[in-house]
Amino acid sequence: MVSSEYERRIAGRFATFDQDGNGYIDRADFSVAAKGLLAEFGTAARSDKGQALYVGAEAFWQGMAGIADRDGDQRITREEFVGGAVKRLRDNPERFAEIARPFLHAALAIADADGDGAATVEDTARVLRILGVGEEIARAAAGALDTDGDGKVGEEEIVSAFARYFTVPE
């Protein structure tokens, strides 16, 4: 893949994180994502699940800022994301998975209506839509995550797919 195609794809990933569309990723974007998930699933922010989601969002932000915010201004520009975070994470996708895991774990718990540790394919698509993935892509991605065909998606599938999506090869 040519570098310009790689950068175009990564720029799309950047837009997923830039929840408010202001041209950079910051702590507020992670809060917007958390608030959106709580509203979508009717979960109170002060509940245990709501608090776990906010803690996970903060951990995710801190991890991203630690690897991408090169100038320390508490904002990740598109250039920092493309030039720093993605290239560093591409070399170590497991690191990205671990940065994202607390947030994804908490998001899954909110989407897991019956408490069995997995979300339905439809609820997984709802999570993806709230996180900025288009409707058709969210449905297709959620369906693809159900590798055993039981209609459910577990944490390991979500975390590994999330890492693959954001650490695309050049």
Sequence and secondary structure as in RCSB ss.txt:
>XXXX:A:sequence
MVSSEYERRIAGRFATFDQDGNGYIDRADFSVAAKGLLAEFGTAARSDKGQALYVGAEAFWQGMAGIADRDGDQR
ITREEFVGGAVKRLRDNPERFAEIARPFLHAALAIADADGDGAATVEDTARVLRILGVGEEIARAAAGALDTDGD
GKVGEEEIVSAFARYFTVPE
>XXXX:A:secstr
  HHHHHHHHHHHHHHH TT SSEE HHHHHHHHHHHHHHHT  TTSHHHHHHHHHHHHHHHHHHHHH TT SS 
EEHHHIIIIIIHHHHH HHHHHHHHHHHHHHHHHHH TTSSSEEEHHHHHHHHHHTT  HHHHHHHHHHH TTSS
SEEEHHHHHHHHHHHHS   
